[in-house]
Amino acid sequence: MDYVREVSTKKIYRWDPEIAERAMVHPPIVRMKAANRRSAHPIRIAAYDYGIKENILRLLRQKGFGVTVVPATTSATKRWR
């Protein structure tokens, strides 16, 4: 049984808890702030989701990294934005 396939995300996404929380309240404003925020994190990393915990993502953001979560099956040579 392949448990990683069951727990891994299906899509690539940027992890930002602040934007996710505000998106429920002010969706149009969040889109504008998300576009401006892209340059706020000079070092971007890819976090492969083999069942990654949100606290790990939160700690990476606290250290100043921009975090993009990718499925466990993503190739290391694949390019994403």
Secondary structure in CASP SS format (residue, H / E / C, confidence):
PFRMAT SS
TARGET T0000
AUTHOR 0000-0000-0000
METHOD secondary structure of the structure
MODEL  1
M C 1.00
D C 1.00
Y H 1.00
V H 1.00
R H 1.00
E H 1.00
V H 1.00
S C 1.00
T C 1.00
K C 1.00
K C 1.00
I C 1.00
Y E 1.00
R E 1.00
W E 1.00
D C 1.00
P H 1.00
E H 1.00
I H 1.00
A H 1.00
E H 1.00
R H 1.00
A H 1.00
M C 1.00
V C 1.00
H C 1.00
P H 1.00
P H 1.00
I H 1.00
V H 1.00
R H 1.00
M H 1.00
K H 1.00
A H 1.00
A H 1.00
N H 1.00
R H 1.00
R H 1.00
S H 1.00
A H 1.00
H C 1.00
P C 1.00
I C 1.00
R E 1.00
I E 1.00
A E 1.00
A E 1.00
Y E 1.00
D E 1.00
Y C 1.00
G C 1.00
I C 1.00
K C 1.00
E H 1.00
N H 1.00
I H 1.00
L H 1.00
R H 1.00
L H 1.00
L H 1.00
R H 1.00
Q H 1.00
K C 1.00
G C 1.00
F C 1.00
G E 1.00
V E 1.00
T E 1.00
V E 1.00
V E 1.00
P E 1.00
A C 1.00
T C 1.00
T C 1.00
S C 1.00
A C 1.00
T C 1.00
K C 1.00
R C 1.00
W C 1.00
R C 1.00
END
